[in-house]
């Protein structure tokens, strides 16, 4: 009998929480979409930036400022020990073995002859919902990938990955913005 009461009390509490979370908005108000900026960095460990506890004064002032004004994810982990498959997992929302990017370069593993699934990237979903999307820097492309990695609709591809000149990045970023 007490377990039925516990379930009933739990259900009532859940219902109260859900009803209290309902937005209190007027029908004529139009909500502005949030800005989304995803910054990924290679070869960073926890404690590398000031916001995560690095003791070197002023080591990452701009990252620290962004973190203080936005959202940070502190309990994330990578899907692969390599940067390319990890980025593919973030952008596609799929594990590396399902995103079409399991390694580096143009040599797929022996058991993998073509992309496992056809999928869209987060940029396509954002673009389809009215966002301007772009990618700056190190978006690795491989002939074994699906087209999702080039679905940034406003950024001119064909340059960038091997062009790691800061002035070039600045110019391309400024032109995009």
DABELJO-V838596 format. One record per helix or strand of 3 or more residues. SS is the DSSP state (helix for helix, strand for strand). FROM is the first residue (numbers start at 1). TO is the last residue. Records with the same first field share a line. If there is no record, write none. Layout:
BEGIN
SS->FROM-TO ; FROM-TO
END
This chain:
BEGIN
helix->2-20 ; 50-52 ; 61-69 ; 83-92 ; 96-99 ; 122-128 ; 147-150 ; 166-176
END
